[in-house]
Amino acid sequence: MNKFIMGGWSQSLSEKPLQEFDIIMYGMVTNLDGLTTGTATSPGWSPEKQTKPDNTSVFKGKTLWVYGGGGCSPEGKPANQEEVLRIAEATKSRGWDGVDFDDECNMNTDLVIEAMKQLKHCSKETSFGFIAGYSYNHPTTENGKKLNDKVKKLIQSDQCDRFIHYCYATAMWSKGDIISNVIPALKRTLAQGAESKKCILALTTRGLTDWNLNYFIDQVLDFNLGGLFIWKYEDLKDEHYKIIKERLRK
């Protein structure tokens, strides 16, 4: 049986993973100086103080915390070796299974890779998420070049377990944007040397339809990707959950 993993993100530690999930990721740890959710002036929970949640006896998958995310600050993190070791120590000491790096604030790629190395030394999992849209597919633009260089460097480091392609915004992209970007982005990552099973396609339940859901699953199957991850999975409709299970778990 060809294995496709399923996973998702939650900003609430009390949110239980779906029964079919292999990966659950909690965050977003956007206050990168204080290593907490929220902001420096209004911090939330911290992976340094919060032991990995044990939310359900039936979930046997991996539980990661998210370093970064939308609105993360300041830029250029991790800034030094001390911060690298802090990421690894929080993960190890509190029993987390790994870290999902969501670079939405111009992180220090070399030190992200160093943090991944430290995590791998502790047998922890690592992933890197990025918006696989217009900029990524247009490397001649300034932002496109930076993102392509970053992804290529991470692939070549061989320290990243999964490359998560965010192919949505606040809601699912339009049909035109999906057709223009999803397949080209996957081809680009594979051409840069990533293994297909290390590539994950991610969607959001906001604006999810039968068409765009099946289009994403088609690519998971056609490219033999690692699997499918879901943002706002707690809002996943029963009929869409059924489609995912039927097509990826057969």
Secondary structure, 3 states (H helix, E strand, C coil): CCCCEEEEEECCCCCCCCCCCCEEEEEEECECCCCECECCCCECCCCCCCCCCCCCCCCCCEEEEEEECCCCECCCCCCCHHHHHHHHHHHHHCCCCEEEEECCCCCCHHHHHHHHHHHHHCCCEEEEEEECCCCCCCCCCHHHHHHHHHHHHHHHHCCCCEEEEECECCCECCHHHHHHHHHHHHHHHHHCCCCHHHEEEEEECCCCCHHHHHHHHHHHHHCCCCEEEEECHHHCCHHHHHHHHHHHCC
